[in-house]
Amino acid sequence: MIESFRERPYAERHARRIIDWARREHPFYRRWISDPENPPILDRRTVLEHNDEIINGHPVTGSTSGSTGVPVLFSHSEDWQRRAAADTCRFVRLLGGPVQVVRIVYTAGGDLPQSDTLSISTPVSEQLAFVLRRRCEVGTVAITTYPTNAVMLSEEVHRSGADMGFIRRFGLYAESIEPAHLEAVRRAFPNARIWSTYSAMEFGMIAWICPYEPSFHHISAERLGVEVLRDDDTPAAPGERGRVVITDYFNRASPFIRYELGDYAVRGRCPCGRIHLPALSAIHGKIRGALLHRNGNRVLFADLSVALKAIPGIRQYQVLQTDVEEFTVRLVAPRRLDREVEAAFLDHFGYRPRTLRTEYLPEIPRGANGKYYASICTV
């Protein structure tokens, strides 16, 4: 059996069950897994090359955000969705139960009128006004958004002098969380309990912050087998950073068996003593970042990311901004796409930067800290 799951009866039993099923029933995995005791690591490139075969005729129910490359398509059955929803409900109960929340996130259709979801592209002054308005209309006491946007919103709170003491809960997800993010939120929202989850579109919630020891995130180990591996594919020791590899025990519509997400994490033993699930002591995921518009506004990378991922042929990309008018776009692609990249900037910013370079690489490198930055702004 997979070394990471040995001496973990539940993990071993469910991993063996999905592996045996896939080798019998699934066209891709019949070829892919020759040794059921040690299936190969499934990287993103392989998934993209065989995406249709992995879905195997099931309806596409979603896709990854594509914030760091071409999106992966997947299928989730109703049973899978019930399990994921139950997992989320358990976490919400640990936080103290449901509350009235505003979500400031990426929305394909833009703002949703009369709802509690706001497009991440909305200027932060309007985001703040929306939160204050929803407090009066429905009693909003919580906010959920991306860490990068949380910092920008926190800065707007200080600039405006708004009293945000009514916010009791502040959620961060979809990006790596840095100490600076937490510090900014604590200053602007002094009464908020900050929570965070580690998630991926393919798997839903992978891990969630411990309510008693917030330095740790407990793994959703009832649904997922999470490995943290060294470069030689052996398990990383507790306290050692490694690659995140996940096996979904229950997805038979589009199985992901030993799928490498492209993130790094650190295993750890949570000292809370109350939640008997494995834990991560650090999570190094993908970072969206914010870019500087020539009008002086900071804008999140989300919209440009969507424009870039729509360009046929792009496998991976990264945007580096070194001055207001100087951008370098790093691409993994089989052909030159300079004109398409320029059009994406025109759609996103409304102008072409004075200097817009493109670099073509076999792979986008990670930073020295092991994190993958989809956008980097040094201005």
N, C-alpha and C positions, 0 to 999 in steps of 0.2 A: 504493500500500500504506500501511497504518497508519504514521504518521510514526515512532512509537516503535520499529518493527521494521525500518525501512530500514537498509540496509548491515549487516544481521544475517541472513546467508543462511538459517540453520536456522530462526530465528523467522519470517522472511518466508515461507519455503516451507510451514511447518506451519500458520501462520495463514491463508495463502491456501487451503490444502487444506480446513481445517474450515469456512471461510467459504463457499467454493464448494459444498461438500457441503450445508451448511445451507440455502443459498438454493435448491438444487435439491430437497432431500428433506424439509425440516422445515417443518411448517405455520406455526409462529410466525415463523421467520426468513425465510420467503418474503415475508412482509409487512414484517417489521421492518427488514431490510437492503435498502435501495434502491441504495446505492452500495457495492459490494464493496471499493472502495479505502479507504473511511472509514466503517465501520459505526458506528452511534450507540452511545453509552454506555448500558448496560443497568443501570438502578438497581433497588434492592430493591423499590420499590413496583410497578414494572412486572412484575418476576418474580412477586410475590405475586398480581397481578391475572391473570397468565397461567400460573400454576404448572402446572396440569393439562395445558395445551397444550404447555408446554415439555417435560414428562415424556413426552407423546405416546404414552400407552398402555404404557410400560415399567413394570416393577414398582418401587415405591418401596423403595429400599434404605437410606434414611436421611433425616435432617432436621437442620437447624441447631439449635443449642442454644436459640435463642430468648431468649438472655440480654438482648438489647436490643430485642426486638420479636417479632412473630409468626414462627414458624419457617418456613424455606423447605424444601420437599420436593425430593428429587433422586433420581436413579437412577444407579448405577454398575455397569457390566458387569463380568464376571469378568476380561476383558482389562485394563480400567481398574484394577481392584483389584490385579492382578499387577504392573502398572507402578508403582503407588503403593507397594506393599510392597517392590519392588526398590529404589526410591528410599530408603526408610527403612533397608533393610538396608545400603546403601552408607554412609549416615551413621553407623550403629551401628559399622560396621567402622572408620571414621575415629576414633571415640571409643575404640577398643580392643577391640571385640567385645562380645557379649552378656554380661550379668552378672545375678545374682539381684536383682530389683528389687521394691519395694513401690510400688504406685500408689495415691495418695490423691486420688480424683477424684469427680465426680458420677456416681452410679449410679442408674438408674431404680428398681432393685429393692432399694436399700439395701445393707447389708453382704453380702458373698459369703463364707460360712464356708469355712475351709480353703483360701482362695485368697490371692493376693498383691494383691488389689484391695480397698480400703477406701472406704466412702462418705465423701465430703467433709463430710457432716453430723456425722460422729463427733466428739465432743469431743476437743480436742487432747491431753489427758492420755491418752485411750484410743488415739489415733493413735500416740503415742510408745511406749506399751506394746506395741502391735501390731508396730511396727518392731523393738523389742528381742526380742519373742517370735519373730518370723520369722528374726531373726539366729540364734537358738539352734536353730530347727527346720530351716532350709534354707540358712543362710549368707548371708542378705540383706546386700548391700553398697551398695545404691543406692535412691534415693527419687525418685519423679516426682510432682509436684503443681502446683497453681496458685501463682503468686507471692504472692497475698494469704495463702493458707493457709501457705505456706512461712515467712512472717514469724511467724505465730501459733505454728507448730510450733517455730520457732527460739527464740521467747520461752519456750515450755514447757521446752525443753531446758535453758536457763539457769536457770529457776526450779527444776527438779528436780535439777540438777547432774549429769545423765546424761552419760556419756562416749560421744560419737558418733564417735570417731576411726576406727571401722571402716567408716563410710560413705565410699566412694571416688568416688561419682558422684551428683550431685543435678541432676535435670532440672526445668526450669520451662517451662510452655507455657500456651496458651489465654488469656493476659492480657498486657497491656503489662508490661514489666519495668523497674522503676525502680532507680537506684543503691542505694536503701535496702533493696530486696529482696535484692540481691546481698550487701550488707554484713552483713545479718542472717544469711544462710545461711553466709557465710564464718566468722562468729564461732562459730556453733553446730556447724558441720560442717567443722572446719579442714582435713581431709584430702580433702575432696570436690572433684572436678572438676565445675564447674558448667556445664551445657549448656542451651541453649534452642532452641526452634524457633518459627517463625511458621507457623501453620496455620489452616485453615478447614474445616469439615465438607464443604463443597461440593468442595474441591480437595485435601484431605489436606495434606501438608506443602508449604508454599509456599517456605519458606527455612529454613536451618539454620545454627547458629553455626559459624563457621570454627574448626577445632581449633587453628589456628596464630595467628590474629588475632581473638580473641573479641569485638572491638568491631564486627565485621562478620558479616552473615548472607548466605551464598550462596544464590541463587535456584535452585529446582528447574527450571531452564530447559529441560531435556529434555522435560518434560511440559507446562509452563505458560509462557505469555507474560505477563510482569508489567510493567505500565506504571505509572509514577508521574507524574501529570498535574497541571498547574496548573488553576485554576478555569475557564480558557478552553479546556480540553481539550488544550492543547499540552504536550509533554513538559517536566517540570521538569528543571532543570539539576542536575548532581551537587552535593550539599550543600544543595539547596533542597527543602523539604518539599512533598509533593504527595499527591493522592488515589491510592489503590491500585486499579487496574483490571486484571482478570485474564481471559485467554482460555485455556480448557482445550483443548489440541490434540487430545485423544483421547476426550473424552466425547461419544459420539453418542447415548447413551440419554437424557440431559437436558443438552443443550449449554449451556455458559455462554460467551458470546462478548462480550468487553469488558464484563464484569460488575463493577460498582463495589461493593466490599465494605463501604465505610463506614469504612475505616481510612485512616490517613495514614502515609507512610514517607519516607525520604530515600535517594536513590541514592548509591552511592559505589564507588570502585575499591579492592578489598581488596588490601593490599600483600603478602599471603602469597606470591604468585608460584607457588603449588603447585596451586591449584584454579582452573581456567580457566572459571569461570562468573561471570555478573554478580552484583553484591552490593548489599545495602542497608546503609547505615551507621547507620540508626536506624529503628525501627519503633514507630509510635504506634497501637496497636490499641484494643480495647475493654477496659474494666476492670470486674471483677466487684465488688470491694470487700467490706467486712464491716460489719455493723450491730451496734449495742449493744442487747442484750436488757435488760429491766428487772431481771433477776436478776444483772446485772453481767457476763455472758459475752458475748464477741464471737462472732457467728455469721455465716457466709458468706452472701452474697446468693443463692446458687444455688437454695435451696429456694423462697424467695419469688419468685424469677424464674420458676421453673417454674409456680407457682400463678398468677402474673399472665399469663403467656403463654397459659394455658389459657382465659382469659376471652374469649369470642367478641367480635369487634369491635375489640380492641386492636391497633393497628398498631405502636405504639412506646411505651416507658414508661421512666421514671426515678424512683428513690426517693431523696429527700433527707431525712436525719435531722439535725436541729439540736439536739436534746436527747433524753434518754432516752425521754420521752413525747411528742415532737413530730416528726411525719413529714409530708412533702408528697410526694404521688405525682403526677408530671407524665405526662399521657397524650395520645397522638394517637389519637383514636377518634371515630366518627361520632355517638355518643350518650353520655349520662352513664352511668357505671358505678360510682358511689359504693358501692352495696351490694355489688357483686361484689368491689371492692377491699377493703372491710372484711372480707369473708369470707376473702379470701386471707391477710390479716394474722392472722385467727383461726386459720387452718390452719397458718400458718408459726410464729407466735410463741405461740399459745395464748391470746392476749388482744388486745383492741383498744387501741391507744395512746390516751392521754387526748386528744391533738390529732392528727387524721388528716385532712389537707386533700387535695383533688384539684384539679389545675389542668389545663385542656384547651388544648392548643396545636396549631398546624398542623404543627409540627416541633420535636423536642427539640434545643436548641442544643448545640453542642460547647463544651468548655472553652476558655479562652484559649490553651492549648497545642495546640489542635487535636484533643484526644482526646475520645472519647465515653465518659462515665462512666454506666454503667447504674445505679449507686448511689453516693451521696455521703454520707459520715458525718463531721460536724464535731465530734462529741462526743469 
